[in-house]
Amino acid sequence: MSEPKSLGSRTTKGSVSGKSDPRVRRTRDLLGDALVALMQQKPFDSIRVQDVLDRAGVSRSTFYEHFKDKDDLFDSDAEEFFERIATALSAHQEVSDRVVPLQEFFAHLREMRPLYDAIVASGKGHQHLELAQGHFARGIEQRLKEIPRGRSVPDRERAVFAQAQAGAMISLLQWWLRRGMKEPPAEMDDLFHRIFWNGAALG
């Protein structure tokens, strides 16, 4: 799953799984990009591992050094993508009060709408939304520890509040998608963070 350009390069991929060797990262990137491209051309179920190998220019033996099958490749790619984007503000040491890069994430989804539709068609949409919520909850919790305004959320409530707000973000995302992504991502980012900090103030 390609990453928004404003949040960094895919060359960082592999760090989540501890694969720091540049050759390993490159191989995993090639395979992930190949699968993503194929998913926008035909149904996930009809894609064979050999199709991915042919497009990526990677050998079968190399593929199975890293992944069990195409599902493992897809799930690993999604895992790494969500972890990267959920922690992007912390990684870039952003000085704003934002707790998630919602504008960048939504803009990326708008740009990659065919891929989103392919994920839904594959039957993996719900699974990946749950995965995203978990990563965003951890990212929000981290941001609350880093920014001064985060002190408005008591330490003992931070994890629960982050989980609830990540769920609210996913709900907002689904609403936005159902409406055809009409509202600008920047507007959605502002709306989410106003709601977020109003909720924190109630605590």
N, CA and C atoms as an extended XYZ file, in Angstrom:
609
Properties=species:S:1:pos:R:3:atomname:S:1:resname:S:1:resid:I:1 pbc="F F F"
N         0.856       -1.184        0.000 N   MET     1
C         0.000        0.000        0.000 CA  MET     1
C         0.888        1.229        0.000 C   MET     1
N         0.878        1.973       -1.075 N   SER     2
C         1.776        3.116       -1.207 CA  SER     2
C         1.502        4.148       -0.130 C   SER     2
N         2.549        4.830        0.287 N   GLU     3
C         2.447        5.809        1.362 CA  GLU     3
C         2.335        7.216        0.816 C   GLU     3
N         1.540        8.085        1.490 N   PRO     4
C         1.475        9.476        1.062 CA  PRO     4
C         2.864       10.082        0.995 C   PRO     4
N         3.161       10.787       -0.106 N   LYS     5
C         4.498       11.345       -0.314 CA  LYS     5
C         4.897       12.286        0.811 C   LYS     5
N         3.932       13.021        1.374 N   SER     6
C         4.266       13.990        2.407 CA  SER     6
C         4.634       13.338        3.732 C   SER     6
N         4.416       12.028        3.829 N   LEU     7
C         4.706       11.351        5.083 CA  LEU     7
C         5.940       10.482        5.002 C   LEU     7
N         6.685       10.597        3.932 N   GLY     8
C         7.920        9.832        3.864 CA  GLY     8
C         7.932        8.856        2.720 C   GLY     8
N         9.072        8.261        2.513 N   SER     9
C         9.262        7.348        1.383 CA  SER     9
C         9.016        5.910        1.772 C   SER     9
N         8.619        5.127        0.781 N   ARG    10
C         8.462        3.693        1.039 CA  ARG    10
C         9.803        3.026        1.313 C   ARG    10
N        10.894        3.711        1.115 N   THR    11
C        12.186        3.097        1.400 CA  THR    11
C        12.363        2.830        2.880 C   THR    11
N        11.493        3.395        3.707 N   THR    12
C        11.556        3.091        5.130 CA  THR    12
C        10.811        1.805        5.444 C   THR    12
N        10.133        1.265        4.471 N   LYS    13
C         9.364        0.062        4.697 CA  LYS    13
C        10.282       -1.067        5.118 C   LYS    13
N         9.804       -1.905        6.021 N   GLY    14
C        10.605       -3.003        6.510 CA  GLY    14
C        11.088       -2.736        7.918 C   GLY    14
N        11.117       -1.480        8.331 N   SER    15
C        11.574       -1.159        9.669 CA  SER    15
C        10.632       -1.732       10.718 C   SER    15
N         9.338       -1.850       10.379 N   VAL    16
C         8.368       -2.379       11.316 CA  VAL    16
C         8.703       -3.808       11.677 C   VAL    16
N         9.132       -4.576       10.697 N   SER    17
C         9.399       -5.987       10.927 CA  SER    17
C        10.863       -6.238       11.255 C   SER    17
N        11.645       -5.177       11.390 N   GLY    18
C        13.041       -5.332       11.730 CA  GLY    18
C        13.929       -5.647       10.547 C   GLY    18
N        13.395       -5.541        9.343 N   LYS    19
C        14.175       -5.829        8.142 CA  LYS    19
C        14.915       -4.566        7.730 C   LYS    19
N        16.116       -4.375        8.260 N   SER    20
C        16.836       -3.135        8.003 CA  SER    20
C        17.748       -3.216        6.785 C   SER    20
N        17.984       -4.404        6.266 N   ASP    21
C        18.835       -4.570        5.096 CA  ASP    21
C        18.171       -3.878        3.906 C   ASP    21
N        18.862       -2.944        3.255 N   PRO    22
C        18.266       -2.231        2.111 CA  PRO    22
C        17.777       -3.170        1.012 C   PRO    22
N        18.479       -4.273        0.799 N   ARG    23
C        18.052       -5.228       -0.243 CA  ARG    23
C        16.743       -5.894        0.138 C   ARG    23
N        16.595       -6.208        1.415 N   VAL    24
C        15.348       -6.810        1.891 CA  VAL    24
C        14.204       -5.817        1.756 C   VAL    24
N        14.447       -4.565        2.151 N   ARG    25
C        13.408       -3.538        2.028 CA  ARG    25
C        12.993       -3.367        0.576 C   ARG    25
N        13.974       -3.361       -0.313 N   ARG    26
C        13.670       -3.155       -1.733 CA  ARG    26
C        12.818       -4.306       -2.257 C   ARG    26
N        13.165       -5.530       -1.872 N   THR    27
C        12.395       -6.691       -2.322 CA  THR    27
C        10.965       -6.623       -1.816 C   THR    27
N        10.797       -6.306       -0.552 N   ARG    28
C         9.455       -6.224        0.029 CA  ARG    28
C         8.649       -5.096       -0.610 C   ARG    28
N         9.315       -3.992       -0.910 N   ASP    29
C         8.642       -2.885       -1.588 CA  ASP    29
C         8.187       -3.285       -2.989 C   ASP    29
N         9.058       -3.961       -3.722 N   LEU    30
C         8.722       -4.401       -5.079 CA  LEU    30
C         7.507       -5.318       -5.069 C   LEU    30
N         7.495       -6.245       -4.139 N   LEU    31
C         6.380       -7.193       -4.056 CA  LEU    31
C         5.087       -6.502       -3.631 C   LEU    31
N         5.180       -5.629       -2.640 N   GLY    32
C         3.983       -4.912       -2.193 CA  GLY    32
C         3.413       -4.021       -3.276 C   GLY    32
N         4.286       -3.301       -3.969 N   ASP    33
C         3.827       -2.419       -5.042 CA  ASP    33
C         3.211       -3.216       -6.192 C   ASP    33
N         3.786       -4.373       -6.473 N   ALA    34
C         3.260       -5.210       -7.551 CA  ALA    34
C         1.852       -5.698       -7.216 C   ALA    34
N         1.648       -6.131       -5.977 N   LEU    35
C         0.330       -6.611       -5.580 CA  LEU    35
C        -0.695       -5.485       -5.615 C   LEU    35
N        -0.312       -4.314       -5.120 N   VAL    36
C        -1.222       -3.169       -5.132 CA  VAL    36
C        -1.634       -2.815       -6.562 C   VAL    36
N        -0.676       -2.826       -7.476 N   ALA    37
C        -0.976       -2.503       -8.875 CA  ALA    37
C        -1.919       -3.538       -9.480 C   ALA    37
N        -1.678       -4.801       -9.186 N   LEU    38
C        -2.531       -5.865       -9.727 CA  LEU    38
C        -3.945       -5.794       -9.168 C   LEU    38
N        -4.060       -5.421       -7.894 N   MET    39
C        -5.388       -5.336       -7.276 CA  MET    39
C        -6.251       -4.265       -7.923 C   MET    39
N        -5.633       -3.289       -8.542 N   GLN    40
C        -6.396       -2.243       -9.213 CA  GLN    40
C        -6.768       -2.630      -10.645 C   GLN    40
N        -6.325       -3.827      -11.046 N   GLN    41
C        -6.615       -4.319      -12.392 CA  GLN    41
C        -7.570       -5.497      -12.411 C   GLN    41
N        -7.536       -6.311      -11.337 N   LYS    42
C        -8.406       -7.484      -11.302 CA  LYS    42
C        -8.687       -7.896       -9.867 C   LYS    42
N        -9.705       -8.739       -9.652 N   PRO    43
C       -10.072       -9.140       -8.288 CA  PRO    43
C        -8.921       -9.821       -7.555 C   PRO    43
N        -8.876       -9.590       -6.252 N   PHE    44
C        -7.808      -10.151       -5.425 CA  PHE    44
C        -7.746      -11.671       -5.547 C   PHE    44
N        -8.911      -12.318       -5.533 N   ASP    45
C        -8.943      -13.781       -5.583 CA  ASP    45
C        -8.348      -14.350       -6.861 C   ASP    45
N        -8.347      -13.572       -7.928 N   SER    46
C        -7.840      -14.071       -9.209 CA  SER    46
C        -6.337      -13.830       -9.381 C   SER    46
N        -5.738      -13.103       -8.435 N   ILE    47
C        -4.304      -12.824       -8.524 CA  ILE    47
C        -3.517      -14.010       -7.984 C   ILE    47
N        -2.582      -14.497       -8.764 N   ARG    48
C        -1.725      -15.597       -8.330 CA  ARG    48
C        -0.391      -15.033       -7.837 C   ARG    48
N         0.271      -15.797       -6.994 N   VAL    49
C         1.606      -15.395       -6.546 CA  VAL    49
C         2.512      -15.177       -7.754 C   VAL    49
N         2.360      -16.039       -8.770 N   GLN    50
C         3.202      -15.905       -9.958 CA  GLN    50
C         2.963      -14.577      -10.666 C   GLN    50
N         1.725      -14.086      -10.634 N   ASP    51
C         1.437      -12.774      -11.229 CA  ASP    51
C         2.240      -11.683      -10.519 C   ASP    51
N         2.285      -11.776       -9.193 N   VAL    52
C         3.028      -10.798       -8.401 CA  VAL    52
C         4.518      -10.889       -8.721 C   VAL    52
N         5.020      -12.114       -8.806 N   LEU    53
C         6.443      -12.315       -9.090 CA  LEU    53
C         6.822      -11.760      -10.452 C   LEU    53
N         5.970      -12.021      -11.429 N   ASP    54
C         6.253      -11.543      -12.786 CA  ASP    54
C         6.302      -10.022      -12.830 C   ASP    54
N         5.374       -9.396      -12.138 N   ARG    55
C         5.317       -7.923      -12.171 CA  ARG    55
C         6.466       -7.310      -11.377 C   ARG    55
N         6.838       -7.954      -10.268 N   ALA    56
C         7.885       -7.410       -9.410 CA  ALA    56
C         9.286       -7.773       -9.891 C   ALA    56
N         9.381       -8.816      -10.723 N   GLY    57
C        10.699       -9.276      -11.150 CA  GLY    57
C        11.459       -9.952      -10.024 C   GLY    57
N        10.728      -10.678       -9.175 N   VAL    58
C        11.310      -11.354       -8.007 CA  VAL    58
C        11.112      -12.854       -8.162 C   VAL    58
N        12.068      -13.632       -7.716 N   SER    59
C        11.982      -15.087       -7.856 CA  SER    59
C        11.025      -15.681       -6.822 C   SER    59
N        10.519      -16.863       -7.123 N   ARG    60
C         9.593      -17.550       -6.210 CA  ARG    60
C        10.275      -17.859       -4.874 C   ARG    60
N        11.518      -18.309       -4.932 N   SER    61
C        12.228      -18.655       -3.694 CA  SER    61
C        12.407      -17.417       -2.807 C   SER    61
N        12.689      -16.277       -3.434 N   THR    62
C        12.843      -15.039       -2.665 CA  THR    62
C        11.522      -14.638       -2.025 C   THR    62
N        10.437      -14.773       -2.765 N   PHE    63
C         9.115      -14.445       -2.218 CA  PHE    63
C         8.853      -15.238       -0.944 C   PHE    63
N         9.086      -16.551       -1.001 N   TYR    64
C         8.756      -17.402        0.145 CA  TYR    64
C         9.756      -17.281        1.295 C   TYR    64
N        10.834      -16.546        1.076 N   GLU    65
C        11.716      -16.215        2.194 CA  GLU    65
C        11.063      -15.182        3.099 C   GLU    65
N        10.140      -14.411        2.516 N   HIS    66
C         9.526      -13.299        3.252 CA  HIS    66
C         8.055      -13.520        3.588 C   HIS    66
N         7.325      -14.223        2.737 N   PHE    67
C         5.876      -14.336        2.908 CA  PHE    67
C         5.395      -15.763        2.676 C   PHE    67
N         4.292      -16.107        3.346 N   LYS    68
C         3.702      -17.439        3.171 CA  LYS    68
C         2.891      -17.519        1.889 C   LYS    68
N         2.192      -16.447        1.575 N   ASP    69
C         1.321      -16.406        0.401 CA  ASP    69
C         0.960      -14.960        0.119 C   ASP    69
N         0.077      -14.730       -0.855 N   LYS    70
C        -0.262      -13.351       -1.224 CA  LYS    70
C        -1.028      -12.645       -0.102 C   LYS    70
N        -1.804      -13.399        0.697 N   ASP    71
C        -2.519      -12.793        1.826 CA  ASP    71
C        -1.538      -12.276        2.859 C   ASP    71
N        -0.500      -13.053        3.108 N   ASP    72
C         0.528      -12.635        4.057 CA  ASP    72
C         1.226      -11.372        3.560 C   ASP    72
N         1.510      -11.316        2.270 N   LEU    73
C         2.119      -10.125        1.673 CA  LEU    73
C         1.212       -8.911        1.843 C   LEU    73
N        -0.057       -9.074        1.527 N   PHE    74
C        -1.002       -7.972        1.595 CA  PHE    74
C        -1.171       -7.473        3.026 C   PHE    74
N        -1.329       -8.429        3.964 N   ASP    75
C        -1.527       -8.053        5.361 CA  ASP    75
C        -0.275       -7.394        5.937 C   ASP    75
N         0.897       -7.886        5.553 N   SER    76
C         2.152       -7.295        6.020 CA  SER    76
C         2.313       -5.881        5.489 C   SER    76
N         1.967       -5.672        4.227 N   ASP    77
C         2.055       -4.350        3.623 CA  ASP    77
C         1.125       -3.370        4.337 C   ASP    77
N        -0.100       -3.831        4.626 N   ALA    78
C        -1.068       -2.977        5.322 CA  ALA    78
C        -0.591       -2.656        6.734 C   ALA    78
N        -0.051       -3.651        7.416 N   GLU    79
C         0.451       -3.456        8.778 CA  GLU    79
C         1.522       -2.372        8.815 C   GLU    79
N         2.448       -2.457        7.905 N   GLU    80
C         3.549       -1.503        7.870 CA  GLU    80
C         3.062       -0.103        7.487 C   GLU    80
N         2.128       -0.056        6.541 N   PHE    81
C         1.587        1.238        6.118 CA  PHE    81
C         0.892        1.943        7.285 C   PHE    81
N         0.006        1.218        7.982 N   PHE    82
C        -0.748        1.856        9.060 CA  PHE    82
C         0.154        2.246       10.227 C   PHE    82
N         1.142        1.440       10.514 N   GLU    83
C         2.052        1.819       11.596 CA  GLU    83
C         2.823        3.084       11.226 C   GLU    83
N         3.287        3.161        9.988 N   ARG    84
C         4.047        4.335        9.549 CA  ARG    84
C         3.209        5.607        9.599 C   ARG    84
N         2.002        5.538        9.048 N   ILE    85
C         1.202        6.754        8.968 CA  ILE    85
C         0.668        7.161       10.339 C   ILE    85
N         0.359        6.184       11.197 N   ALA    86
C        -0.164        6.500       12.522 CA  ALA    86
C         0.870        7.168       13.409 C   ALA    86
N         2.142        6.906       13.153 N   THR    87
C         3.215        7.488       13.977 CA  THR    87
C         3.973        8.596       13.242 C   THR    87
N         3.464        9.004       12.089 N   ALA    88
C         4.189        9.974       11.253 CA  ALA    88
C         4.401       11.309       11.948 C   ALA    88
N         3.405       11.803       12.684 N   LEU    89
C         3.558       13.101       13.341 CA  LEU    89
C         4.652       13.055       14.400 C   LEU    89
N         4.689       11.952       15.138 N   SER    90
C         5.739       11.787       16.143 CA  SER    90
C         7.104       11.653       15.477 C   SER    90
N         7.151       10.870       14.406 N   ALA    91
C         8.420       10.643       13.709 CA  ALA    91
C         8.979       11.942       13.137 C   ALA    91
N         8.085       12.821       12.664 N   HIS    92
C         8.521       14.085       12.077 CA  HIS    92
C         8.547       15.225       13.102 C   HIS    92
N         8.233       14.877       14.362 N   GLN    93
C         8.270       15.846       15.466 CA  GLN    93
C         7.462       17.101       15.145 C   GLN    93
N         6.261       16.878       14.640 N   GLU    94
C         5.393       18.018       14.311 CA  GLU    94
C         5.046       18.786       15.574 C   GLU    94
N         5.057       20.115       15.473 N   VAL    95
C         4.848       20.960       16.651 CA  VAL    95
C         3.391       21.386       16.816 C   VAL    95
N         2.500       20.965       15.936 N   SER    96
C         1.089       21.334       16.048 CA  SER    96
C         0.411       20.491       17.131 C   SER    96
N        -0.876       20.772       17.342 N   ASP    97
C        -1.673       19.981       18.284 CA  ASP    97
C        -2.359       18.800       17.613 C   ASP    97
N        -2.052       18.547       16.351 N   ARG    98
C        -2.674       17.404       15.678 CA  ARG    98
C        -2.189       16.098       16.311 C   ARG    98
N        -3.096       15.134       16.411 N   VAL    99
C        -2.725       13.831       16.982 CA  VAL    99
C        -2.668       12.742       15.927 C   VAL    99
N        -3.249       12.991       14.761 N   VAL   100
C        -3.158       12.067       13.629 CA  VAL   100
C        -3.013       12.888       12.344 C   VAL   100
N        -2.278       12.378       11.347 N   PRO   101
C        -2.161       13.086       10.064 CA  PRO   101
C        -3.375       12.799        9.193 C   PRO   101
N        -4.542       13.218        9.695 N   LEU   102
C        -5.787       12.857        9.024 CA  LEU   102
C        -5.880       13.465        7.633 C   LEU   102
N        -5.442       14.698        7.474 N   GLN   103
C        -5.504       15.326        6.147 CA  GLN   103
C        -4.713       14.519        5.126 C   GLN   103
N        -3.498       14.127        5.477 N   GLU   104
C        -2.660       13.373        4.551 CA  GLU   104
C        -3.246       11.988        4.264 C   GLU   104
N        -3.777       11.359        5.296 N   PHE   105
C        -4.357       10.030        5.147 CA  PHE   105
C        -5.578       10.063        4.239 C   PHE   105
N        -6.470       11.017        4.475 N   PHE   106
C        -7.676       11.114        3.656 CA  PHE   106
C        -7.333       11.502        2.214 C   PHE   106
N        -6.370       12.392        2.045 N   ALA   107
C        -5.962       12.787        0.695 CA  ALA   107
C        -5.387       11.589       -0.051 C   ALA   107
N        -4.657       10.766        0.666 N   HIS   108
C        -4.088        9.557        0.061 CA  HIS   108
C        -5.195        8.600       -0.368 C   HIS   108
N        -6.201        8.423        0.464 N   LEU   109
C        -7.316        7.541        0.116 CA  LEU   109
C        -8.068        8.066       -1.105 C   LEU   109
N        -8.235        9.377       -1.155 N   ARG   110
C        -8.914        9.958       -2.326 CA  ARG   110
C        -8.118        9.694       -3.594 C   ARG   110
N        -6.813        9.859       -3.499 N   GLU   111
C        -5.935        9.630       -4.646 CA  GLU   111
C        -5.917        8.151       -5.054 C   GLU   111
N        -6.025        7.279       -4.056 N   MET   112
C        -5.933        5.843       -4.294 CA  MET   112
C        -7.298        5.164       -4.219 C   MET   112
N        -8.353        5.854       -4.604 N   ARG   113
C        -9.708        5.305       -4.482 CA  ARG   113
C        -9.849        3.944       -5.155 C   ARG   113
N        -9.271        3.713       -6.336 N   PRO   114
C        -9.382        2.373       -6.940 CA  PRO   114
C        -8.821        1.269       -6.041 C   PRO   114
N        -7.745        1.576       -5.310 N   LEU   115
C        -7.182        0.581       -4.405 CA  LEU   115
C        -8.122        0.330       -3.232 C   LEU   115
N        -8.702        1.399       -2.685 N   TYR   116
C        -9.662        1.222       -1.599 CA  TYR   116
C       -10.825        0.337       -2.049 C   TYR   116
N       -11.351        0.607       -3.234 N   ASP   117
C       -12.446       -0.211       -3.760 CA  ASP   117
C       -12.018       -1.668       -3.923 C   ASP   117
N       -10.761       -1.879       -4.330 N   ALA   118
C       -10.253       -3.237       -4.499 CA  ALA   118
C       -10.136       -3.950       -3.157 C   ALA   118
N        -9.752       -3.216       -2.120 N   ILE   119
C        -9.646       -3.804       -0.778 CA  ILE   119
C       -11.022       -4.221       -0.287 C   ILE   119
N       -12.011       -3.362       -0.490 N   VAL   120
C       -13.378       -3.699       -0.092 CA  VAL   120
C       -13.862       -4.931       -0.855 C   VAL   120
N       -13.586       -4.963       -2.152 N   ALA   121
C       -14.010       -6.093       -2.984 CA  ALA   121
C       -13.318       -7.392       -2.566 C   ALA   121
N       -12.116       -7.281       -2.002 N   SER   122
C       -11.372       -8.471       -1.584 CA  SER   122
C       -11.935       -9.082       -0.304 C   SER   122
N       -12.818       -8.358        0.380 N   GLY   123
C       -13.372       -8.833        1.637 CA  GLY   123
C       -12.501       -8.501        2.839 C   GLY   123
N       -11.436       -7.734        2.623 N   LYS   124
C       -10.509       -7.410        3.699 CA  LYS   124
C       -10.735       -6.016        4.291 C   LYS   124
N       -11.770       -5.333        3.836 N   GLY   125
C       -11.980       -3.964        4.287 CA  GLY   125
C       -12.167       -3.843        5.785 C   GLY   125
N       -13.050       -4.670        6.369 N   HIS   126
C       -13.318       -4.591        7.808 CA  HIS   126
C       -12.072       -4.932        8.607 C   HIS   126
N       -11.365       -5.961        8.189 N   GLN   127
C       -10.134       -6.378        8.863 CA  GLN   127
C        -9.107       -5.246        8.881 C   GLN   127
N        -8.979       -4.548        7.773 N   HIS   128
C        -7.986       -3.483        7.697 CA  HIS   128
C        -8.414       -2.236        8.449 C   HIS   128
N        -9.719       -1.990        8.556 N   LEU   129
C       -10.172       -0.874        9.379 CA  LEU   129
C        -9.879       -1.137       10.852 C   LEU   129
N       -10.048       -2.376       11.287 N   GLU   130
C        -9.717       -2.726       12.671 CA  GLU   130
C        -8.219       -2.573       12.914 C   GLU   130
N        -7.432       -3.005       11.939 N   LEU   131
C        -5.986       -2.863       12.034 CA  LEU   131
C        -5.605       -1.386       12.126 C   LEU   131
N        -6.217       -0.575       11.274 N   ALA   132
C        -5.936        0.862       11.279 CA  ALA   132
C        -6.308        1.483       12.620 C   ALA   132
N        -7.452        1.103       13.170 N   GLN   133
C        -7.875        1.685       14.447 CA  GLN   133
C        -6.864        1.392       15.544 C   GLN   133
N        -6.355        0.182       15.584 N   GLY   134
C        -5.372       -0.163       16.601 CA  GLY   134
C        -4.110        0.674       16.482 C   GLY   134
N        -3.630        0.851       15.258 N   HIS   135
C        -2.413        1.641       15.061 CA  HIS   135
C        -2.650        3.114       15.360 C   HIS   135
N        -3.794        3.645       14.929 N   PHE   136
C        -4.067        5.055       15.198 CA  PHE   136
C        -4.263        5.302       16.692 C   PHE   136
N        -4.851        4.343       17.406 N   ALA   137
C        -5.004        4.494       18.855 CA  ALA   137
C        -3.643        4.617       19.531 C   ALA   137
N        -2.703        3.780       19.116 N   ARG   138
C        -1.362        3.849       19.704 CA  ARG   138
C        -0.651        5.147       19.303 C   ARG   138
N        -0.883        5.582       18.058 N   GLY   139
C        -0.284        6.837       17.614 CA  GLY   139
C        -0.830        8.032       18.379 C   GLY   139
N        -2.143        8.044       18.616 N   ILE   140
C        -2.772        9.128       19.380 CA  ILE   140
C        -2.249        9.137       20.816 C   ILE   140
N        -2.162        7.955       21.412 N   GLU   141
C        -1.662        7.873       22.784 CA  GLU   141
C        -0.245        8.448       22.881 C   GLU   141
N         0.576        8.146       21.891 N   GLN   142
C         1.940        8.667       21.884 CA  GLN   142
C         1.953       10.189       21.755 C   GLN   142
N         1.110       10.711       20.858 N   ARG   143
C         1.059       12.164       20.670 CA  ARG   143
C         0.600       12.876       21.944 C   ARG   143
N        -0.330       12.273       22.677 N   LEU   144
C        -0.814       12.886       23.910 CA  LEU   144
C         0.296       12.998       24.950 C   LEU   144
N         1.261       12.113       24.871 N   LYS   145
C         2.406       12.173       25.791 CA  LYS   145
C         3.396       13.262       25.373 C   LYS   145
N         3.376       13.611       24.082 N   GLU   146
C         4.402       14.503       23.528 CA  GLU   146
C         4.024       15.975       23.535 C   GLU   146
N         2.744       16.274       23.337 N   ILE   147
C         2.354       17.671       23.148 CA  ILE   147
C         1.773       18.247       24.445 C   ILE   147
N         2.055       19.504       24.742 N   PRO   148
C         1.584       20.102       25.997 CA  PRO   148
C         0.068       19.983       26.193 C   PRO   148
N        -0.681       20.141       25.127 N   ARG   149
C        -2.138       20.096       25.262 CA  ARG   149
C        -2.622       18.714       25.686 C   ARG   149
N        -1.784       17.701       25.454 N   GLY   150
C        -2.149       16.343       25.839 CA  GLY   150
C        -2.285       16.155       27.332 C   GLY   150
N        -1.756       17.101       28.112 N   ARG   151
C        -1.871       16.993       29.564 CA  ARG   151
C        -3.306       17.150       30.041 C   ARG   151
N        -4.196       17.614       29.147 N   SER   152
C        -5.608       17.731       29.528 CA  SER   152
C        -6.267       16.363       29.682 C   SER   152
N        -5.596       15.321       29.186 N   VAL   153
C        -6.095       13.957       29.339 CA  VAL   153
C        -5.285       13.288       30.445 C   VAL   153
N        -5.915       12.892       31.550 N   PRO   154
C        -5.177       12.257       32.652 CA  PRO   154
C        -4.435       11.003       32.184 C   PRO   154
N        -3.275       10.752       32.757 N   ASP   155
C        -2.459        9.606       32.360 CA  ASP   155
C        -3.245        8.308       32.403 C   ASP   155
N        -4.028        8.138       33.455 N   ARG   156
C        -4.744        6.872       33.636 CA  ARG   156
C        -5.835        6.666       32.586 C   ARG   156
N        -6.248        7.752       31.914 N   GLU   157
C        -7.324        7.674       30.927 CA  GLU   157
C        -6.808        7.745       29.489 C   GLU   157
N        -5.506        7.935       29.343 N   ARG   158
C        -4.948        8.223       28.024 CA  ARG   158
C        -5.208        7.096       27.026 C   ARG   158
N        -4.929        5.848       27.413 N   ALA   159
C        -5.084        4.720       26.489 CA  ALA   159
C        -6.540        4.534       26.071 C   ALA   159
N        -7.449        4.650       27.036 N   VAL   160
C        -8.884        4.486       26.729 CA  VAL   160
C        -9.370        5.605       25.827 C   VAL   160
N        -8.958        6.843       26.138 N   PHE   161
C        -9.366        7.993       25.334 CA  PHE   161
C        -8.833        7.861       23.911 C   PHE   161
N        -7.577        7.427       23.778 N   ALA   162
C        -6.977        7.266       22.451 CA  ALA   162
C        -7.721        6.209       21.647 C   ALA   162
N        -8.080        5.107       22.297 N   GLN   163
C        -8.811        4.052       21.598 CA  GLN   163
C       -10.173        4.551       21.135 C   GLN   163
N       -10.860        5.281       21.998 N   ALA   164
C       -12.186        5.808       21.643 CA  ALA   164
C       -12.082        6.803       20.492 C   ALA   164
N       -11.079        7.664       20.524 N   GLN   165
C       -10.938        8.675       19.475 CA  GLN   165
C       -10.484        8.058       18.153 C   GLN   165
N        -9.692        6.995       18.222 N   ALA   166
C        -9.324        6.292       16.990 CA  ALA   166
C       -10.562        5.664       16.366 C   ALA   166
N       -11.449        5.131       17.203 N   GLY   167
C       -12.713        4.588       16.700 CA  GLY   167
C       -13.564        5.671       16.059 C   GLY   167
N       -13.569        6.855       16.676 N   ALA   168
C       -14.318        7.976       16.110 CA  ALA   168
C       -13.737        8.391       14.767 C   ALA   168
N       -12.427        8.333       14.650 N   MET   169
C       -11.781        8.684       13.384 CA  MET   169
C       -12.165        7.706       12.286 C   MET   169
N       -12.174        6.415       12.616 N   ILE   170
C       -12.551        5.405       11.621 CA  ILE   170
C       -14.011        5.573       11.222 C   ILE   170
N       -14.860        5.905       12.181 N   SER   171
C       -16.273        6.158       11.881 CA  SER   171
C       -16.419        7.363       10.957 C   SER   171
N       -15.649        8.418       11.234 N   LEU   172
C       -15.665        9.612       10.382 CA  LEU   172
C       -15.170        9.269        8.982 C   LEU   172
N       -14.156        8.444        8.911 N   LEU   173
C       -13.631        8.001        7.620 CA  LEU   173
C       -14.706        7.274        6.812 C   LEU   173
N       -15.422        6.364        7.442 N   GLN   174
C       -16.459        5.607        6.735 CA  GLN   174
C       -17.580        6.530        6.263 C   GLN   174
N       -17.948        7.501        7.099 N   TRP   175
C       -18.973        8.488        6.711 CA  TRP   175
C       -18.508        9.264        5.487 C   TRP   175
N       -17.264        9.703        5.512 N   TRP   176
C       -16.692       10.482        4.410 CA  TRP   176
C       -16.652        9.663        3.120 C   TRP   176
N       -16.292        8.395        3.236 N   LEU   177
C       -16.246        7.521        2.060 CA  LEU   177
C       -17.646        7.299        1.480 C   LEU   177
N       -18.616        7.098        2.358 N   ARG   178
C       -19.999        6.881        1.889 CA  ARG   178
C       -20.534        8.107        1.157 C   ARG   178
N       -20.065        9.271        1.538 N   ARG   179
C       -20.509       10.511        0.904 CA  ARG   179
C       -19.731       10.822       -0.373 C   ARG   179
N       -18.855        9.911       -0.747 N   GLY   180
C       -18.111       10.101       -1.981 CA  GLY   180
C       -16.900       10.997       -1.856 C   GLY   180
N       -16.361       11.107       -0.618 N   MET   181
C       -15.151       11.900       -0.372 CA  MET   181
C       -15.335       13.355       -0.818 C   MET   181
N       -16.521       13.910       -0.602 N   LYS   182
C       -16.823       15.260       -1.095 CA  LYS   182
C       -16.064       16.353       -0.346 C   LYS   182
N       -15.989       16.217        0.966 N   GLU   183
C       -15.357       17.261        1.767 CA  GLU   183
C       -13.834       17.221        1.617 C   GLU   183
N       -13.182       18.384        1.546 N   PRO   184
C       -11.715       18.419        1.428 CA  PRO   184
C       -11.055       17.760        2.631 C   PRO   184
N        -9.991       16.998        2.417 N   PRO   185
C        -9.284       16.364        3.540 CA  PRO   185
C        -8.866       17.354        4.627 C   PRO   185
N        -8.448       18.557        4.235 N   ALA   186
C        -8.041       19.548        5.237 CA  ALA   186
C        -9.214       19.925        6.139 C   ALA   186
N       -10.401       20.022        5.551 N   GLU   187
C       -11.600       20.342        6.323 CA  GLU   187
C       -11.928       19.216        7.293 C   GLU   187
N       -11.772       17.971        6.852 N   MET   188
C       -12.041       16.815        7.701 CA  MET   188
C       -11.030       16.734        8.845 C   MET   188
N        -9.794       17.098        8.549 N   ASP   189
C        -8.756       17.112        9.583 CA  ASP   189
C        -9.114       18.122       10.660 C   ASP   189
N        -9.506       19.313       10.232 N   ASP   190
C        -9.880       20.358       11.193 CA  ASP   190
C       -11.087       19.943       12.019 C   ASP   190
N       -12.089       19.349       11.376 N   LEU   191
C       -13.290       18.902       12.073 CA  LEU   191
C       -12.946       17.847       13.125 C   LEU   191
N       -12.159       16.867       12.722 N   PHE   192
C       -11.806       15.801       13.662 CA  PHE   192
C       -11.070       16.362       14.870 C   PHE   192
N       -10.117       17.240       14.650 N   HIS   193
C        -9.325       17.728       15.776 CA  HIS   193
C       -10.114       18.672       16.673 C   HIS   193
N       -11.074       19.398       16.117 N   ARG   194
C       -11.936       20.210       16.980 CA  ARG   194
C       -12.772       19.305       17.889 C   ARG   194
N       -13.323       18.235       17.306 N   ILE   195
C       -14.099       17.278       18.103 CA  ILE   195
C       -13.201       16.594       19.126 C   ILE   195
N       -12.005       16.236       18.699 N   PHE   196
C       -11.058       15.543       19.571 CA  PHE   196
C       -10.760       16.372       20.816 C   PHE   196
N       -10.380       17.648       20.624 N   TRP   197
C        -9.972       18.451       21.760 CA  TRP   197
C       -11.166       18.907       22.605 C   TRP   197
N       -12.349       18.990       21.996 N   ASN   198
C       -13.540       19.241       22.800 CA  ASN   198
C       -13.804       18.071       23.739 C   ASN   198
N       -13.588       16.869       23.218 N   GLY   199
C       -13.746       15.678       24.057 CA  GLY   199
C       -12.715       15.612       25.157 C   GLY   199
N       -11.494       16.018       24.851 N   ALA   200
C       -10.441       16.023       25.865 CA  ALA   200
C       -10.761       17.026       26.963 C   ALA   200
N       -11.347       18.167       26.567 N   ALA   201
C       -11.687       19.198       27.550 CA  ALA   201
C       -12.762       18.727       28.526 C   ALA   201
N       -13.665       17.849       28.030 N   LEU   202
C       -14.717       17.331       28.889 CA  LEU   202
C       -14.165       16.454       29.988 C   LEU   202
N       -12.977       15.855       29.713 N   GLY   203
C       -12.354       15.005       30.723 CA  GLY   203
C       -11.896       15.816       31.922 C   GLY   203
